[in-house]
């Protein structure tokens, strides 16, 4: 039986069945030395010329290994279809490697479709294999095509259907991280049912709440965290998210906490508290701005934007002019926001006169 991709441009030697084992060893060798395309070429020659009896599971596994290194999901799919048409049973090991190739190739729709096909055939992944797949998906950035709700739900539903012990295994932390940017309700479910919540899961849960503006719950979890893990520190990204979005009282609490914990304060954190003061108490924003300068924080044009907006809210044209003078002395070029705030204040002053 011929296969649509059973051709080779790199290796022209004709297949001789007595060299079957040597050819397979050579395929494996090419994979080990980082030349999987040569291994795949050999695979194609064997597939086209060798007797059916010689096309065993180790042979197909080596072919898939080549595809995995090349991130060639199309060839992997053709291998799968050839095996199915030849009556070869696709076992758990085959499916695990095949699904890994689909993740590596970043084809989420294909992954979900084939994962469901695997379930329909009655194959059940070993818990360690499922963990590896979930971990593999989790390593992609949040904006990756592989970290979509359909992919994560597919893995989650499989674990629940087959009664994997999610809540007492490392899987729970992985699913918290994955769902934190996709489905907050699922994160809450994971939290409530997890008897052995870890430090990392706490942090991911708090950050998910903060990013989704569930501030009251996030602050509650911060205080739980302090009690449960008194010697551990929250990451700076959580402080930034909460100080930016929380009430002024909560923001000041978090600011005091980060100073107590010795968290390194970057300019983004300063801007977060400045923005909070600007919303609630613009006078305090200007006070805090002056404190930053006394502490020799390396302010930039964005920092001055906050100060100009505070002066604008307070209708303090003199302060705005002083800020403009400071910027010129410091060599910081004012931007449109600064000039618009100043012009608005000066015009309002003229009208009043």
Secondary structure, DSSP 4 states (H G I P E B T S, - for coil): ---TT---SS--PPP-GGGHHHHHHHHHHHHHTT-HHHHHHHHHHHHHHS-GGG--HHHHHHHHHHHHHHT-HHHHHHHHHHHHHTT----HHHHHHHHHHHHHTT-HHHHHHHHHHHHHTT----HHHHHHHHHHHHTS-TTSTTS-HHHHHHHHHHHHHTT--GGGSTHHHHHHHHHTTT-HHHHHHHHHT-TT--HHHHHHHHHHHHHTT-HHHHHHHHHHHHHHTTT----HHHHHHHHHHS-HHHHHHHHHHHHHHTPPP-HHHHHHHHHHHHHH-HHHHHHHHHHHHHTT----HHHHHHHHHHHHHTT-HHHHHHHHHHHHHHTPPP-HHHHHHHHHHHHHHHHH-
